[in-house]
Amino acid sequence: MSTIILSHDVKDFASWKPHYDADSARRKNAGFKELAVGTQSDNPNKVIMIWEGDPQVLDQMLQDSELKEKMEAAGVTSPPEVTIINT
């Protein structure tokens, strides 16, 4: 089990969040536990998500073309940056 920190830019956090929430089943089915979701303190459009889970599963999930389409529809404007913390 690892701690995973993901971040990416969005057009508007308030518009992005309902899309993220609607996709919670994908994360749950992939075995991810959400620890925190919010924005960077000095940039309200930089989303930061902290999860616990398997980094290999994350890699597979991020390659899913359906997820990429959902991210685009949600207003994601940059590729995700991923930091893995092995605990």
RODO-2510 file (C-alpha; in nm, 4 decimals, decimal comma):
residues 87
     n   res          X          Y          Z
     1     m     0,0000     0,0000     0,0000
     2     s     0,1302     0,3423    -0,0955
     3     t     0,0206     0,6996    -0,0463
     4     i    -0,0439     0,8645    -0,3810
     5     i    -0,0492     1,2395    -0,4331
     6     l    -0,1975     1,3545    -0,7625
     7     s    -0,2318     1,7100    -0,8814
     8     h    -0,3424     1,8854    -1,1958
     9     d    -0,4761     2,2195    -1,3090
    10     v    -0,8458     2,2739    -1,3736
    11     k    -1,0426     2,5597    -1,5252
    12     d    -1,2548     2,5897    -1,2115
    13     f    -1,2474     2,3753    -0,8970
    14     a    -1,6189     2,4223    -0,8217
    15     s    -1,7069     2,2948    -1,1703
    16     w    -1,4528     2,0111    -1,1557
    17     k    -1,5544     1,8703    -0,8151
    18     p    -1,8982     1,7295    -0,9118
    19     h    -1,7340     1,5385    -1,2012
    20     y    -1,4739     1,3986    -0,9610
    21     d    -1,7393     1,2983    -0,7088
    22     a    -1,9485     1,1293    -0,9797
    23     d    -1,6517     0,9056    -1,0678
    24     s    -1,5995     0,7769    -0,7122
    25     a    -1,7050     0,4203    -0,8015
    26     r    -1,4069     0,3902    -1,0386
    27     r    -1,1656     0,4766    -0,7567
    28     k    -1,3398     0,2519    -0,5058
    29     n    -1,3469    -0,0420    -0,7490
    30     a    -0,9749     0,0112    -0,8123
    31     g    -0,9093    -0,0174    -0,4381
    32     f    -0,8223     0,3459    -0,3688
    33     k    -0,9006     0,5091    -0,0374
    34     e    -0,9410     0,8850    -0,0549
    35     l    -0,7538     1,0710     0,2187
    36     a    -0,7968     1,4307     0,0990
    37     v    -0,9096     1,6387    -0,1980
    38     g    -0,8682     2,0133    -0,2237
    39     t    -0,6792     2,2945    -0,3866
    40     q    -0,3316     2,4319    -0,3476
    41     s    -0,3291     2,7187    -0,0968
    42     d    -0,1931     2,9738    -0,3436
    43     n    -0,3725     2,8454    -0,6561
    44     p    -0,7456     2,7641    -0,6310
    45     n    -0,7380     2,5892    -0,9680
    46     k    -0,4580     2,3448    -0,8773
    47     v    -0,6355     2,0341    -0,7507
    48     i    -0,4562     1,7998    -0,5106
    49     m    -0,5839     1,4498    -0,4344
    50     i    -0,4302     1,2185    -0,1779
    51     w    -0,5187     0,8509    -0,1917
    52     e    -0,3964     0,5212    -0,0540
    53     g    -0,3630     0,2417    -0,3045
    54     d    -0,1573     0,0473    -0,5523
    55     p     0,0578     0,2611    -0,7865
    56     q     0,0417    -0,0027    -1,0618
    57     v    -0,3374     0,0134    -1,0566
    58     l    -0,3126     0,3913    -1,0785
    59     d    -0,0906     0,3631    -1,3866
    60     q    -0,3505     0,1411    -1,5537
    61     m    -0,6334     0,3745    -1,4557
    62     l    -0,4551     0,6804    -1,5953
    63     q    -0,4214     0,5060    -1,9330
    64     d    -0,7992     0,4556    -1,9604
    65     s    -0,9328     0,6597    -2,2541
    66     e    -1,2732     0,6928    -2,0823
    67     l    -1,1086     0,8568    -1,7807
    68     k    -0,9170     1,0923    -2,0090
    69     e    -1,2462     1,1983    -2,1712
    70     k    -1,4062     1,2527    -1,8309
    71     m    -1,1121     1,4620    -1,7153
    72     e    -1,1372     1,6781    -2,0260
    73     a    -1,5128     1,7229    -1,9748
    74     a    -1,4456     1,8212    -1,6120
    75     g    -1,2132     2,1013    -1,7191
    76     v    -0,8758     1,9457    -1,6435
    77     t    -0,6142     2,1549    -1,8233
    78     s    -0,2882     1,9723    -1,7472
    79     p    -0,1676     1,6144    -1,7227
    80     p    -0,1673     1,4735    -1,3714
    81     e     0,1493     1,4992    -1,1677
    82     v     0,1933     1,1902    -0,9506
    83     t     0,4015     1,1438    -0,6364
    84     i     0,4187     0,7997    -0,4752
    85     i     0,5124     0,7635    -0,1096
    86     n     0,5949     0,4069    -0,0092
    87     t     0,4987     0,3454     0,3502
***
